[in-house]
Amino acid sequence: MGSDALLADMLEHAADAVVMIDKENRVAFFNAAAERMWGWRRDEVLKRDIAMLIPRAPHGEIDFTAGRSGEFLISRKDGTTALGILFLARIGSTSRTTGPARADNTPSAQPNLDIPRLHALGLDHLPQAVFIADADGHIVYANASFTHLFGYSADEIHGHSPGDLLAGPHTDTQALEIIRAGLSTPWGLHADVLLYDKHGESHWMDIVVSPLVDHAGQREYVVSTLIDVTLNRMPKALQRLTFEALAHDTPLAGVMDVLCRQTERIAPDLAVAIFAATDDSRDLRCLAAPSLAGLSLPTIALPTEETDSLDFTHAPLRRATPHSAALRPSDGWAPYMQALSHAGYSACWTASIRGNDHRPLGLLAFHCHNDQQPTPLHRQLAETCLSLCATAFERENAKAHIHRLAFYDPLTGLPNRRLFAIQVERALAHAARNATALSMLFIDLDRFKQVNDTFGHPAGDALLREIARRLSVEARAEDISGRLSGDEFALLLPQANAQQAETAAERLLHALCRPFVFEGATLAPSASIGISLFPDDGHDLDTLLHCADLAMYRAKRNGRQRVFRFQADMTHATRHDD
């Protein structure tokens, strides 16, 4: 079959309805799928105005502008109407309209078909890349869009198999096998596959493979349509998968792992790492780097003198090497870059992750084995990753803020009564299982009201923050502290008997009563501390707090700034506010 006859046969048997109109908008070509779509025979349509098929658009008159696509109202022979999705392209003095109808393989004659003109105005002017392979899988035709996209001439393409011509170092061999299988099936296939052009640049292609059969139903040719979705669909797919992880409340490190892996799937020449900045933006801690997991990446310590070390201006990617002017071998980047160099990575491109307030949140890093500049795909992925990382970091910060509001005292930063109770109940359960002692310290400041009345509430708040700081400094790592209310604090001492508790309380009392300077005024804080013991004085939080509170009250009655253990005769004592 010659190329002209082949193209004519392909358009005639295309799955989509194909209509060609002349410069007066009269129908010049009407294939079998179009007959089924509209219900008109072609001899009833040819040379008639296109308005009989598409009377108007849903929101106005039809505009046959080149390259337009959208929904149009279709008027069928039986009087019914339907919306169809159509593509319009004006080629010279002729326009072509394609609609979404599936064609069968019923042969139909095309009267007075101008084959050479069909060749000139048909496939070669489609915006999609198209190639036709014979029954053996060898390319016999490729349109102009195909040769332009992949950089091959018609002579270089002819006779080659698509896989041999377009496969590259990161093309999925399984996807190629699926496509080869699709070339031999009667129903074809639809898939996304990474292909390479003549110059080695990668392209993610949406490929549709459709077989053409002869009148006997035997597969004769296969038509493949390819659309480059590298810069459009791939970043959107990355965005969708990351949002799915966020919607499932995946932990931050898990979200970043998904983001890294999906970015590397789209751009297999990259190894992606995401770092989180510490609160002071001086250190970068690796959150996810799936392809670099075996390198034991060190924490990056940013130089102290670089007050805005993560400020990479508006560039989506910036080169980072041990020899860069901004990165001296003596700074914290050196161990990281050395680890990458030993692993064979010669290029590292980084970008700052920033929140809505432009505060640096972390760092995105792309690593390459080749000393190459970022491709347009790399830059597009970087922009997408930066936005998604910022969203994930902001969500994590919001969750942490909500957690702090729910469980921490906003003034002192200590656990509030709710969190203190949760932590103490766990410690009590552990002590009960292991038959170990616990001690509860109840701390109340002496004459705190006088501080507020004399120096004002800002001084009182400052004193409470200082008392909380001193309490945290004196507490052991296993101790549990909390602010109960006002000027009342509590400290639980795991595995502490009566003598150990008294010693710890005396030391704490000494620390709390040191002078405190606020805005030039010297305050002399004082506190009273009561002690209760588990299991002697109680088995639950409320009982232990009550007994320690009564012991603290006895300390106040005996001159304040003292430590008292709970005794049985304190049970009926009356508590008065100090």
Disulfide bonds with the S-S distance in Angstrom:
none
